[in-house]
């Protein structure tokens, strides 16, 4: 038996679902998914996994996107700068032809939601860990080398925003245990590959490979490879880990993420530190998209959804008016002992998430 929090026979999530990035196919699928009955069915099915659907064109979700790989599948990735995306290295390996895909076979789409794909760029080049071996099997040691940084042709981070990184250190772990912070996961998983879905609460259950890997209990699936393990603290969303595997422990099935500490200048791995450093100052926090662009800096739809779940907003008749939203926010702020402003913000989203049980 393995010790609690260690990996036993981990299985790396590979991207096997085919997806051709063609407008005809996307619009055909979008039409089906946009049907009200299909939307309700999606919500019910997601509820069984603990996920919710969010609007991919709202930050922080807009900084998360699909890495489309040569028409043979997809993974998730996330922007860490204007032109750089962090994802899992195994997503770039063609298992059928047993070769690494060329950059010209890859395309990154941020804010992708059904028929909306306004923010996208071809991949110019990429750097992957020299330690990751796609032929070595699904070992925990290989998993913590499973990273790649994509360099995009276009600076789409200006439109979609990007996410900063944060180490899951002892102080932050203590805050998680006290309920002062929370870990989440968001990605384009199999079954809902055309929408961003979010696990709002992914408690950390252990570590592997000397804390270079993080285990948690949320359900992830194919397509989630390369997705961020987000940490919410002080009204700010950052990335604590990069999802690279499903694993089995003595506690059952769990999810594994490569720790963001691997990329930190203090104690990180040399190649990983340098690859991420070229993205910019990722350790000082991310950046929301500027107002007036295709992506919104304020996640209104997620805020509405959570206000409804907490009983402050009745969305049965559709999208609320601005007045209804302000009243609902004010009611929540008053109940939570916060300054009553009625204003929607990223910090407000954080407080709403932390209020959920």
For each residue, the residues with C-beta under 8 A, 3 or more apart:
1: 250
2: 6 7 8 249 250
3: 6
4: 206 249 250 251
5: 205 206 207 208 215 249
6: 2 3 140 206 208 249
7: 2 10 140 143 208 209 213 215 245 247 248 249 256
8: 2 247 248 249 250
9: 138 247 248
10: 7 138 139 140 143 245 246 247 248 256
11: 138 245 246 247 248
12: 90 138 142 143 146 225 244 245 246
13: 88 220 221 222 223 224 225 243 244 245 246
14: 90 95 222 225
15: 69 72 73 74 75 91 222 223 225
16: 73 222
17: 73 74 190 193 222 223
18: 71 72 73
19: 25 68 71 72 73 74 193
20: 25 71
21: 26 68 71 107 109
22: 25 26
23: 26 27
24: 27 28
25: 19 20 22 28 29
26: 21 22 23 29 30 115 117 194
27: 23 24 30 31 115
28: 24 25 31 32
29: 25 26 32 33 114 194
30: 26 27 33 34 114 115 194
31: 27 28 34 35 115
32: 28 29 35 38
33: 29 30 38 39 42 114 194 195
34: 30 31 38 39 114 115
35: 31 32 38 39
36: 39 40
37: 40 41
38: 32 33 34 35 41 42
39: 33 34 35 36 42 43
40: 36 37 43 44
41: 37 38 44 45
42: 33 38 39 45 46 53 192 195
43: 39 40 46 47 52 53
44: 40 41 47 48
45: 41 42 48 49 191
46: 42 43 49 51 52 53 192 197
47: 43 44 50 51
48: 44 45
49: 45 46 197 199 219
50: 47 199 200 201 218 219
51: 46 47 189 192 197 198 199 219
52: 43 46 197 198 200 302 305
53: 42 43 46 192 195 196 197 198
54: 58 61 186 196 197 198 299 301 302 305
55: 58 61 113 196 296 299 300 301 302
56: 61 62 64 65 110 111 112 113 116 195 196
57: 61 62 111 113 116 118 294 295 296
58: 54 55 61 62 295 296 298 299 300 301 302
59: 62 63 160 161 288 289 295 296 297 298 299 346
60: 63 64 161 163 230 237 286 288 299 346
61: 54 55 56 57 58 64 111 186 196 198 299 302
62: 56 57 58 59 110 111 119 160 161 289 295 296
63: 59 60 78 79 110 157 160 161 162 163 286
64: 56 60 61 76 77 78 79 110 163 186 187 196 227 228
65: 56 76 77 78 79 85 108 109 110 111 112 119 120 160 188
66: 74 75 76 77 108 109 112 188 193
67: 74 75 76 77 85 87 91 106 107 108 150 226
68: 19 21 71 74 106 107 108 109
69: 15 72 73 74 75 91 92 94 101 105 106
70: 94 101 105 106
71: 18 19 20 21 68
72: 15 18 19 69 94 96
73: 15 16 17 18 19 69
74: 15 17 19 66 67 68 69 188 193 223
75: 15 66 67 69 87 88 91 188 223 224 225 226
76: 64 65 66 67 87 186 187 188 223 224 225 226 227 228 243
77: 64 65 66 67 85 86 87 91 108 150 226 227
78: 63 64 65 85 86 87 162 163 226 227 228 239
79: 63 64 65 82 84 85 110 156 157 160 161 162 163
80: 84 85 86 149 162 163 164 165 239 276 279 280 282 286
81: 84 157 162 279 280 282
82: 79 155 156 157 158 162 280
83: 121 124 151 152 153 154 155 156 157 279
84: 79 80 81 149 150 151 152 157 278 279 280
85: 65 67 77 78 79 80 108 149 150 152
86: 77 78 80 147 148 149 150 226 228 239 242 276
87: 67 75 76 77 78 91 92 147 148 150 225 226 242
88: 13 75 91 146 147 148 225 226 242 243 244
89: 92 93 128 129 132 134 145 146 147 148
90: 12 14 93 132 134 146 225 244
91: 15 67 69 75 77 87 88 148 225 226
92: 69 87 89 100 101 106 126 128 148
93: 89 90 99 100 101 134
94: 69 70 72 97 98 99 100 101
95: 14 98 134
96: 72
97: 94
98: 94 95
99: 93 94
100: 92 93 94 128
101: 69 70 92 93 94 105 106
102: 105 106
103: 106 122 123 124 125 126 150
104: 122 123
105: 69 70 101 102
106: 67 68 69 70 92 101 102 103 122 123 126 150
107: 21 67 68 120 121 122 123
108: 65 66 67 68 77 85 120 121 123 150 152 156
109: 21 65 66 68 112 117 119 120
110: 56 62 63 64 65 79 119 120 156 159 160 295
111: 56 57 61 62 65 116 117 118 119 160 294 295
112: 56 65 66 109 116 117 120 188 194 196
113: 55 56 57 116 194 195 196
114: 29 30 33 34 194 195
115: 26 27 30 31 34
116: 56 57 111 112 113
117: 26 109 111 112 120
118: 57 111 159 294
119: 62 65 109 110 111 156 159 160 294 295
120: 65 107 108 109 110 112 117 156
121: 83 107 108 152 153 154 156
122: 103 104 106 107 152 153 154
123: 103 104 106 107 108 126 150 151 152 153
124: 83 103 151 152 153
125: 103 150 151
126: 92 103 106 123 148 149 150 151
127: 148 149 151 271 275
128: 89 92 100 132 147 148 149
129: 89 132 145 146 147 148 269 271 272
130: 271
131: 145 269 271
132: 89 90 128 129 142 145 146 147
133: 136 142 145
134: 89 90 93 95
135:
136: 133 139 142
137: 142
138: 9 10 11 12 142 143 245
139: 10 136 142 143
140: 6 7 10 143 144 208 209 213 245 247 256
141: 144 145 209
142: 12 132 133 136 137 138 139 145 146
143: 7 10 12 138 139 140 146 208 209 213 244 245 256 258
144: 140 141 208 209 212 213 244 258 259 262
145: 89 129 131 132 133 141 142
146: 12 88 89 90 129 132 142 143 242 244 245 258
147: 86 87 88 89 128 129 132 242 244 258 262 272 275
148: 86 87 88 89 91 92 126 127 128 129
149: 80 84 85 86 126 127 128 275 276 278 279
150: 67 77 84 85 86 87 103 106 108 123 125 126
151: 83 84 123 124 125 126 127
152: 83 84 85 108 121 122 123 124 155 156
153: 83 121 122 123 124
154: 83 121 122
155: 82 83 152 158
156: 79 82 83 108 110 119 120 121 152 159 160
157: 63 79 81 82 83 84 160 161 162 287
158: 82 155 289 290 293
159: 110 118 119 156 289 293 294 295
160: 59 62 63 65 79 110 111 119 156 157 289 295
161: 59 60 62 63 79 157 286 287 288 289 295 297
162: 63 78 79 80 81 82 157 286 287
163: 60 63 64 78 79 80 228 230 237 238 239 286
164: 80 238 239 282 283 284 285 286
165: 80 238 239 240 260 263 264 276 282 283
166: 172 231 233 238 239 240 260 283
167: 172 240 259 260 261 264
168: 172 173 204 214 231 240 241 259 260 261
169: 172 173 261
170: 173 174
171: 174 175
172: 166 167 168 169 175 176 181 231 233 240
173: 168 169 170 176 177 204
174: 170 171 177 178
175: 171 172 178 180 181 233
176: 172 173 179 180 181 182 183 203 204 231
177: 173 174
178: 174 175
179: 176 182 354
180: 175 176 233
181: 172 175 176 231 232 233 234
182: 176 179 200 201 231 232 233 353 354
183: 176 201 202 203 204 216 229 230 231 232 240
184: 198 199 200 201 202 229 230 231 232 237 353
185: 198 199 202 216 218 220 224 227 228 229 230 243 255
186: 54 61 64 76 196 197 198 199 227 228 230
187: 64 76 196 197 220 223 224 226 227 228 243
188: 65 66 74 75 76 112 192 193 194 195 196 197 223 224 227
189: 51 192 193 197 220 221 222 223 224
190: 17 193 221 222 223
191: 45 221
192: 42 46 51 53 188 189 195 197
193: 17 19 66 74 188 189 190 223
194: 26 29 30 33 112 113 114 188
195: 33 42 53 56 113 114 188 192
196: 53 54 55 56 61 64 112 113 186 187 188
197: 46 49 51 52 53 54 186 187 188 189 192
198: 51 52 53 54 61 184 185 186
199: 49 50 51 184 185 186 202 218 219 220
200: 50 52 182 184 353 356
201: 50 182 183 184 218 356
202: 183 184 185 199 216 217 218 229 255
203: 176 183 216 217
204: 168 173 176 183 214 215 216
205: 5 215 216 217 249 251 254
206: 4 5 6 215 249 254
207: 5 210 211 212 213 214 215 259
208: 5 6 7 140 143 144 212 213 215 247 256
209: 7 140 141 143 144 212 213
210: 207
211: 207 214 259 261
212: 144 207 208 209 258 259 261 262
213: 7 140 143 144 207 208 209 244 256 257 258 259
214: 168 204 207 211 229 240 241 256 257 258 259
215: 5 7 204 205 206 207 208 247 249 254 255 256 257
216: 183 185 202 203 204 205 229 254 255 257
217: 202 203 205 254 255
218: 50 185 199 201 202 255
219: 49 50 51 199 255
220: 13 185 187 189 199 224 227 243 246 255
221: 13 189 190 191 224 246
222: 13 14 15 16 17 189 190 225
223: 13 15 17 74 75 76 187 188 189 190 193
224: 13 75 76 185 187 188 189 220 221 227 243
225: 12 13 14 15 75 76 87 88 90 91 222 243 244
226: 67 75 76 77 78 86 87 88 91 187 242 243 244
227: 64 76 77 78 185 186 187 188 220 224 242 243
228: 64 76 78 86 163 185 186 187 239 241 242 243
229: 183 184 185 202 214 216 239 240 241 242 243 257
230: 60 163 183 184 185 186 237 238 239 240
231: 166 168 172 176 181 182 183 184 237 238 239 240
232: 181 182 183 184 235 236 237 350 353 354
233: 166 172 175 180 181 182 236 238
234: 181 350
235: 232 345 346 347 348 350 351
236: 232 233 285 346 347 350
237: 60 163 184 230 231 232 286 346 350
238: 163 164 165 166 230 231 233 285 286
239: 78 80 86 163 164 165 166 228 229 230 231 242 260
240: 165 166 167 168 172 183 214 229 230 231 257 259 260
241: 168 214 228 229 257 258 259 260
242: 86 87 88 146 147 226 227 228 229 239 257 258 260
243: 13 76 88 185 187 220 224 225 226 227 228 229 255 256 257 258
244: 12 13 88 90 143 144 146 147 213 225 226 256 257 258
245: 7 10 11 12 13 138 140 143 146 255 256
246: 10 11 12 13 220 221 253 254 255 256
247: 7 8 9 10 11 140 208 215 253 254 255 256
248: 7 8 9 10 11 252 253 254
249: 2 4 5 6 7 8 205 206 215 252 254
250: 1 2 4 8
251: 4 205 254
252: 248 249
253: 246 247 248
254: 205 206 215 216 217 246 247 248 249 251
255: 185 202 215 216 217 218 219 220 243 245 246 247
256: 7 10 140 143 208 213 214 215 243 244 245 246 247
257: 213 214 215 216 229 240 241 242 243 244
258: 143 144 146 147 212 213 214 241 242 243 244 262
259: 144 167 168 207 211 212 213 214 240 241 262
260: 165 166 167 168 239 240 241 242 263 264
261: 167 168 169 211 212 264 267 268
262: 144 147 212 258 259 268 269 272
263: 165 260 268 269 272 273 275 276 282
264: 165 167 260 261 267 268 273 283
265: 268 273 277 283
266:
267: 261 264
268: 261 262 263 264 265 272 273
269: 129 131 262 263 272 273
270: 273 274
271: 127 129 130 131 274 275
272: 129 147 262 263 268 269 275 276
273: 263 264 265 268 269 270 276 277
274: 270 271 277 278
275: 127 147 149 263 271 272 278 279
276: 80 86 149 165 263 272 273 279 282
277: 265 273 274
278: 84 149 274 275
279: 80 81 83 84 149 275 276 282
280: 80 81 82 84
281: 284
282: 80 81 164 165 263 276 279 286
283: 164 165 166 264 265
284: 164 281
285: 164 236 238
286: 60 63 80 161 162 163 164 237 238 282
287: 157 161 162
288: 59 60 161 297 346
289: 59 62 158 159 160 161 293 294 295 296 297
290: 158 293 297
291: 296 297
292:
293: 158 159 289 290
294: 57 111 118 119 159 289
295: 57 58 59 62 110 111 119 159 160 161 289
296: 55 57 58 59 62 289 291 299 300
297: 59 161 288 289 290 291 346
298: 58 59 303 344 345 346
299: 54 55 58 59 60 61 296 302 303 346 349
300: 55 58 296 303 304 325 344
301: 54 55 58 304 305
302: 52 54 55 58 61 299 305 306 349
303: 298 299 300 306 307 325 329 344 348 349 352
304: 300 301 307 308 313 315 319 320 325 328
305: 52 54 301 302 308 309 315
306: 302 303 309 310 349 352 353 356
307: 303 304 310 312 313 325 328 329 332 352
308: 304 305 311 312 313 314 315
309: 305 306 356
310: 306 307 332 352 355 356
311: 308
312: 307 308 328 329 331 332 335
313: 304 307 308 320 324 325 328
314: 308 317
315: 304 305 308 318 319 320
316:
317: 314
318: 315
319: 304 315
320: 304 313 315 324 325 328
321: 324 325
322: 325 326
323: 326 327
324: 313 320 321 327 328
325: 300 303 304 307 313 320 321 322 328 329 344
326: 322 323 329 330 342 343
327: 323 324 330 331 342
328: 304 307 312 313 320 324 325 331 332
329: 303 307 312 325 326 332 333 341 342 343 344 348
330: 326 327 333 334 340 341 342
331: 312 327 328 334 335
332: 307 310 312 328 329 335 336 338 351 352 355
333: 329 330 336 338 339 340 341 342 348
334: 330 331 337 338 340
335: 312 331 332
336: 332 333 351 355
337: 334
338: 332 333 334 351
339: 333
340: 330 333 334
341: 329 330 333
342: 326 327 329 330 333
343: 326 329 348
344: 298 300 303 325 329 348
345: 235 298 348 349
346: 59 60 235 236 237 288 297 298 299 349 350
347: 235 236 350 351
348: 235 303 329 333 343 344 345 351 352
349: 299 302 303 306 345 346 352 353
350: 232 234 235 236 237 346 347 353 354
351: 235 332 336 338 347 348 354 355
352: 303 306 307 310 332 348 349 355 356
353: 182 184 200 232 306 349 350 356
354: 179 182 232 350 351
355: 310 332 336 351 352
356: 200 201 306 309 310 352 353
357:
